[in-house]
């Protein structure tokens, strides 16, 4: 009697592993091909004005729904400095400030969240410095030369949109109101850094940073109105830089993601996408390791399958010479 032998469990397991690896490779290859075949500069975000869309980017200068615009929004120049993690930032900042003082420019540190879309996905600067209103990118480039930094660093000059706001509310005791707001911590969570200015019978909260959505602005007004004993509508939202040109967000196109060019120390990059500096979406290293691993697994599978086949044939030959035993009664 001939008994068919089934593949060993090791062979079945490796066969399933091969099928899974091969399927993953095919799906990954299709995805990479689709990404690589997309035209340069295309994005999945809408190209409509930001005020017409409630979506926003999670990284960089995303566009929330902004109706607090006009003179409340300013177009400003930033100098972003990217260096090694253990760099001496105070010394680096002092070098830049020295050149800024010579050019009568007052630099203010600002959150890197103001940077255009795509920048933070490529490099997170250790210092992001905001130039004063009216400054140009050439002014920022003038701060950079071989003597600016005493350590390796890359410098990126970009133009960004920022909210320049002052929230103002009537207060019988501005100091006590400022303390109450600070204790609640709502403004710290919403704005990050802000400054308070106590007037005779008013309290002003100044904010300069990334664009705030309408809901965020309204939440700040509510957080100031509650301890002041008034309504959010009585909290005025004013321009932090009166007389500025301002920006109409509804007419402002959503910028394309910025591609930072890799380069040497003290490199300056504008906010325009860099031609020819495409990011390879299918690096060779991971794919090479994947195919080497797949080849090893396939080779082991073939060897085990061959060994199993030889053992089965030996078993068949042996069974041909074995007399069949009578069935027990």
C-alpha positions as CSV (number, residue, x, y, z in Angstrom):
1,X,0.0,0.0,0.0
2,X,1.4,3.3,-1.0
3,X,1.0,6.2,1.4
4,X,1.3,9.7,0.0
5,X,3.5,12.0,2.1
6,X,2.6,15.6,2.8
7,X,5.1,18.4,2.8
8,X,6.8,19.0,6.1
9,X,5.6,21.8,8.4
10,X,8.8,23.7,7.8
11,X,8.3,23.6,4.0
12,X,4.7,24.7,4.4
13,X,5.7,27.6,6.7
14,X,8.4,28.8,4.4
15,X,6.0,28.6,1.4
16,X,3.6,30.8,3.2
17,X,6.4,33.2,4.1
18,X,7.5,33.4,0.5
19,X,4.0,34.1,-0.6
20,X,3.6,36.9,2.0
21,X,7.0,38.4,1.1
22,X,6.3,38.3,-2.6
23,X,2.9,39.9,-2.2
24,X,4.3,42.6,0.0
25,X,7.0,43.3,-2.6
26,X,4.5,43.5,-5.4
27,X,2.2,45.9,-3.5
28,X,5.1,48.0,-2.3
29,X,6.5,48.1,-5.8
30,X,3.1,49.2,-7.2
31,X,2.9,52.0,-4.6
32,X,6.4,53.2,-5.2
33,X,5.8,53.2,-9.0
34,X,2.6,55.2,-8.5
35,X,4.4,57.7,-6.3
36,X,7.3,58.0,-8.7
37,X,5.1,58.4,-11.7
38,X,3.3,61.4,-10.1
39,X,4.2,64.8,-11.7
40,X,6.8,66.8,-9.7
41,X,5.3,69.3,-7.3
42,X,1.9,67.7,-7.1
43,X,0.3,67.3,-3.7
44,X,-2.8,65.6,-2.3
45,X,-4.0,68.8,-0.7
46,X,-6.5,71.1,-2.3
47,X,-5.3,74.1,-4.3
48,X,-8.2,76.3,-3.2
49,X,-7.6,79.3,-1.0
50,X,-7.3,78.2,2.6
51,X,-10.4,80.1,3.8
52,X,-12.5,77.9,1.6
53,X,-11.2,74.7,3.2
54,X,-11.3,73.6,6.8
55,X,-8.4,71.1,6.3
56,X,-4.9,71.9,7.5
57,X,-1.5,70.4,7.4
58,X,-0.2,68.7,10.6
59,X,3.4,69.8,9.9
60,X,4.7,73.2,8.9
61,X,2.8,76.3,8.0
62,X,-0.6,74.6,7.5
63,X,-3.6,76.7,6.5
64,X,-6.4,76.6,9.0
65,X,-9.7,78.3,8.4
66,X,-8.6,82.0,8.8
67,X,-11.0,84.9,8.7
68,X,-8.9,87.0,11.2
69,X,-6.7,88.1,8.4
70,X,-5.9,91.4,6.6
71,X,-3.6,93.5,8.8
72,X,-3.7,90.7,11.4
73,X,-1.6,88.5,9.1
74,X,1.9,89.6,8.0
75,X,4.3,88.3,5.5
76,X,7.7,88.0,7.2
77,X,11.2,86.7,6.6
78,X,12.7,84.0,8.8
79,X,16.2,82.7,9.1
80,X,16.2,79.0,10.0
81,X,19.4,77.4,11.3
82,X,19.9,73.7,11.3
83,X,22.9,72.2,13.0
84,X,24.0,69.2,15.0
85,X,22.1,68.2,18.1
86,X,25.0,69.1,20.5
87,X,25.8,72.4,19.0
88,X,26.4,75.5,21.2
89,X,23.2,77.3,20.3
90,X,23.9,80.4,22.5
91,X,27.2,81.0,20.7
92,X,25.6,80.4,17.4
93,X,22.7,82.9,18.2
94,X,25.2,85.5,19.5
95,X,27.1,85.4,16.2
96,X,23.9,86.0,14.2
97,X,22.7,88.7,16.6
98,X,26.1,90.5,16.3
99,X,25.6,90.9,12.5
100,X,21.9,91.8,13.0
101,X,22.8,94.6,15.4
102,X,25.2,96.0,12.9
103,X,22.4,96.0,10.3
104,X,19.9,97.5,12.8
105,X,17.8,94.4,12.7
106,X,16.1,93.0,15.8
107,X,15.7,89.2,15.6
108,X,13.0,87.4,17.5
109,X,13.0,83.6,18.1
110,X,9.8,82.0,16.8
111,X,8.4,78.5,16.6
112,X,9.5,76.4,13.6
113,X,5.8,75.7,13.0
114,X,5.7,78.9,10.9
115,X,7.9,77.3,8.2
116,X,6.3,76.3,4.9
117,X,4.8,72.9,4.3
118,X,7.3,70.1,3.9
119,X,10.3,71.8,5.6
120,X,9.9,70.1,9.0
121,X,9.6,66.7,7.3
122,X,13.2,67.2,6.0
123,X,15.0,69.2,8.7
124,X,13.9,70.6,12.1
125,X,16.0,73.8,12.7
126,X,17.4,74.3,16.2
127,X,16.9,78.1,15.7
128,X,14.2,79.9,13.8
129,X,14.6,83.7,13.9
130,X,12.1,86.2,12.7
131,X,13.2,89.4,11.1
132,X,11.4,92.6,11.7
133,X,8.5,93.8,9.5
134,X,9.7,95.3,6.3
135,X,12.8,93.1,6.1
136,X,13.7,91.2,2.9
137,X,15.3,87.9,2.2
138,X,18.4,89.8,1.1
139,X,18.6,91.3,4.6
140,X,18.6,87.8,6.0
141,X,21.2,86.6,3.6
142,X,23.4,89.6,4.6
143,X,23.6,88.2,8.1
144,X,25.3,85.0,6.9
145,X,28.9,84.7,6.1
146,X,31.8,82.5,7.0
147,X,32.3,84.3,10.4
148,X,28.7,84.1,11.5
149,X,29.0,80.6,13.0
150,X,31.8,79.0,14.9
151,X,30.4,75.5,14.1
152,X,29.0,73.7,11.1
153,X,25.4,74.8,10.3
154,X,23.0,75.2,7.5
155,X,21.0,78.4,7.0
156,X,17.7,78.6,5.3
157,X,16.0,81.9,4.3
158,X,12.3,81.7,3.8
159,X,9.3,84.0,3.6
160,X,6.3,82.9,5.8
161,X,2.9,84.0,6.9
162,X,2.4,84.8,10.6
163,X,-0.4,86.0,12.8
164,X,0.5,89.3,14.5
165,X,-2.3,89.8,17.0
166,X,-3.2,91.7,20.2
167,X,-6.1,90.5,22.2
168,X,-7.4,93.4,24.3
169,X,-10.0,93.5,27.1
170,X,-11.2,96.0,29.6
171,X,-10.0,95.3,33.1
172,X,-10.3,97.1,36.5
173,X,-7.1,95.4,37.7
174,X,-5.0,94.4,34.6
175,X,-2.3,92.8,36.8
176,X,-4.7,90.5,38.7
177,X,-6.4,89.6,35.4
178,X,-3.1,88.6,33.8
179,X,-2.3,86.4,36.9
180,X,-5.7,84.7,36.7
181,X,-5.2,84.0,33.0
182,X,-1.8,82.6,33.6
183,X,-3.1,80.3,36.4
184,X,-5.7,78.8,34.1
185,X,-3.0,78.1,31.5
186,X,-5.5,78.1,28.6
187,X,-3.6,80.8,26.7
188,X,-0.3,79.0,27.2
189,X,-1.8,75.9,25.7
190,X,-3.4,77.8,22.8
191,X,-0.7,80.3,21.9
192,X,2.5,78.9,23.4
193,X,4.5,82.1,23.9
194,X,2.7,85.4,24.4
195,X,3.2,88.7,26.2
196,X,0.9,90.7,28.3
197,X,0.7,94.5,28.5
198,X,-1.1,96.1,31.3
199,X,-2.8,99.5,30.5
200,X,-4.6,101.9,32.8
201,X,-7.9,99.9,32.5
202,X,-7.1,97.3,29.8
203,X,-5.0,94.2,29.4
204,X,-3.4,93.3,26.1
205,X,-2.1,89.9,25.1
206,X,0.3,90.0,22.2
207,X,0.9,86.9,19.9
208,X,3.3,86.5,17.0
209,X,3.5,83.1,15.5
210,X,2.0,80.5,13.2
211,X,-1.5,81.1,11.8
212,X,-4.4,80.5,14.2
213,X,-7.7,79.1,13.0
214,X,-10.9,80.9,13.8
215,X,-11.8,78.4,16.5
216,X,-8.5,79.0,18.2
217,X,-8.9,82.8,18.2
218,X,-12.4,82.5,19.5
219,X,-11.2,80.1,22.3
220,X,-8.6,82.7,23.4
221,X,-11.2,85.4,23.5
222,X,-13.4,83.2,25.7
223,X,-10.4,82.4,28.0
224,X,-9.8,86.1,28.5
225,X,-13.4,87.1,28.8
226,X,-14.3,84.6,31.6
227,X,-11.9,85.9,34.3
228,X,-12.5,89.5,33.2
229,X,-16.3,89.0,33.8
230,X,-17.3,89.9,30.3
231,X,-18.3,88.3,27.0
232,X,-16.0,87.0,24.3
233,X,-17.4,89.7,21.9
234,X,-15.9,92.4,24.2
235,X,-12.4,91.0,23.7
236,X,-11.0,93.0,20.7
237,X,-8.6,91.4,18.2
238,X,-6.2,94.1,16.9
239,X,-3.2,94.1,14.6
240,X,0.1,93.8,16.4
241,X,1.8,95.9,13.8
242,X,-0.6,98.7,12.9
243,X,-0.3,100.1,9.4
244,X,1.1,96.8,8.0
245,X,0.2,95.7,4.5
246,X,-1.5,92.6,5.7
247,X,-2.5,89.5,3.8
248,X,-5.9,88.4,2.4
249,X,-5.9,84.7,3.1
250,X,-8.8,84.0,0.8
251,X,-6.6,85.3,-2.2
252,X,-3.4,83.6,-1.0
253,X,-2.5,80.4,-2.8
254,X,-1.5,77.4,-0.8
255,X,2.3,77.1,-1.3
256,X,3.8,74.0,-2.8
257,X,5.9,71.9,-0.4
258,X,9.4,73.3,-0.1
259,X,12.3,71.0,-1.0
260,X,15.4,71.9,0.9
261,X,18.6,71.4,-1.1
262,X,21.3,69.4,0.7
263,X,24.5,71.3,0.8
264,X,27.5,72.4,2.7
265,X,27.8,74.6,5.8
266,X,26.3,78.1,5.7
267,X,24.0,77.2,2.9
268,X,21.2,79.6,2.0
269,X,18.0,78.4,0.5
270,X,15.0,80.5,-0.6
271,X,11.4,79.4,-0.3
272,X,11.1,78.4,-3.9
273,X,11.2,74.7,-4.6
274,X,14.7,73.7,-5.7
275,X,14.9,72.4,-9.2
276,X,16.6,69.0,-9.6
277,X,16.6,68.3,-5.8
278,X,14.0,65.6,-5.9
279,X,13.6,63.3,-3.0
280,X,14.1,59.6,-3.9
281,X,10.9,57.9,-2.7
282,X,12.4,54.4,-3.3
283,X,15.8,54.3,-1.8
284,X,18.1,51.4,-2.9
285,X,19.1,50.3,0.6
286,X,15.8,48.9,1.9
287,X,14.9,47.3,-1.4
288,X,18.3,45.6,-1.8
289,X,18.0,44.2,1.7
290,X,14.4,43.1,1.0
291,X,15.4,41.2,-2.2
292,X,18.4,39.6,-0.6
293,X,16.2,38.4,2.3
294,X,13.6,37.0,-0.2
295,X,16.3,35.2,-2.2
296,X,17.7,33.6,1.0
297,X,14.2,32.4,2.1
298,X,13.5,31.1,-1.4
299,X,16.8,29.2,-1.5
300,X,16.1,27.6,1.9
301,X,12.6,26.7,0.7
302,X,13.9,25.0,-2.5
303,X,16.5,23.0,-0.5
304,X,13.9,21.8,2.1
305,X,11.5,21.0,-0.7
306,X,14.2,19.0,-2.5
307,X,15.1,17.2,0.7
308,X,11.5,16.4,1.4
309,X,11.0,15.0,-2.2
310,X,14.1,12.8,-1.8
311,X,12.8,11.4,1.5
312,X,9.4,10.8,0.0
313,X,10.9,8.8,-2.9
314,X,12.9,6.7,-0.6
315,X,9.8,6.0,1.4
316,X,8.0,4.9,-1.7
317,X,10.8,2.6,-2.8
318,X,10.9,1.0,0.7
319,X,7.1,0.5,0.8
320,X,7.2,-1.4,-2.5
321,X,9.2,-4.2,-1.0
322,X,7.3,-4.4,2.3
323,X,4.7,-7.2,2.4
324,X,1.3,-6.0,3.3
325,X,0.3,-7.1,6.8
326,X,-3.1,-8.8,7.1
327,X,-5.7,-6.7,8.8
328,X,-6.3,-7.9,12.3
329,X,-9.5,-9.6,12.8
